[in-house]
Amino acid sequence: MATAKKPAKRSSKVKLQQVSWLEIRPAPVALLSGAEDFFADEAVSNLRAILRAEDPAIEVHEIDAKHHEPGEFTTVVSPSLFMEPRLVIVQNVHETSESLLNEIIDYLSAPIDGTHIVLRHRTGVRGKKLLDAVRALPEAIEVACTPLKANELDGFVRQLVRYERRSIQPQAVHALIAAFNTDLAELAAAVRQLMNVSTEPEITPELVDRYYGGRVETTGFKIADAAIAGRLPDALRLLRAGFETGLNPVPIVSAIAMKLRMMAKVSGLAGSDAQLAGTVGAAPWQVGQARRELRGWTDRELAIAIQLTAETDHMVKGLSRDPEFAAERLVRKVALRER
């Protein structure tokens, strides 16, 4: 009499396959780890679309690990009479109950063909036993949902555009980031909107301005442009309009800091914009812009503005009880070139 074959013991040294949110593919188990919900939501949406294209009759179940009923997961993954394919999405695994954790770990010892499990874990060590079990599966995949830093937004925009086999001009990237740098989902939606409304192969600054000019007008970079150019009334108008629409002081100060640092980098350097771009780590158009903005500034004024901006950065990130006042004070002093 034949005996049931025991599941092979999996090595804990298996390296989990890492894929990007744009390249997620069907797998028995997909772990979405990290605090950026945009990447996780997009990965789930992309996977759902792939599986529906393969079989429109696929069953989709969503479980919230925070409010899990014992046995719920086991019930939805149990094969039916006709073995329909299914997608089971488990949200908030970082807040899972012990009973759900054990149910999923038990399931991982013998995954069911045609069933795809997605586990969303944002942060923390809760559920680590489950994460370790998933990461020991050679057939599992992981999508790192790591929040982007400010200097990574340029690459993010270009990745979205390149994925659709389109291109985008540098100044158009700059304008989009200036308008939507506080929300990754909004930035992605804006990029996709532009690709939908235009049949041209390249996204231009004019196209961005046509659809999002009003939004760009009240962003940190526009405020920084006006302040550095000495246009105090314009800078204050944009600043206050931004505050009225919910603009946070942090990206305003960040934009001013970024522009002042670039001005300092190119100050006194000889050569063309293209030649200096590699030296200072920027695009040629950024070098040219910084050179134009330097006109009328002395080295001493620039040094004072950079020091004041660094102090204000600490203030708007928690040191000041009134970060909006601190940001307005910075804008005034930069525009007037005061201490």
ABEGO torsion letter per residue (X at the ends): XBBBBBBBBBBAABBBBBBBAAABBBBABBBBBEABAAAAAAAAAAAAAAAAAABAABBBBBBBAAABBBGAAAAAABBBAAGBBBBBBBBGAAABBAAAAAAAAAAAABBBBGBBBBBBBABEABGAAAAAAAAABAABBBBBBBBBBAAAAAAAAAAAAAAAGBBBBAAAAAAAAAAAAABAAAAAAAAAAAAAABABABBBAAAAAAAAAAAAAABAAAAAAAAAAGBAAAAAAAAAAAAAAGBBAAAAAAAAAAAAAAAAAABGBBEBAAAAAAAAGBBAAAAAAAAAAABGBBAAAAAAAAAAAAAAAAAAAGABABAAAAAAAAAAAAAAGBX
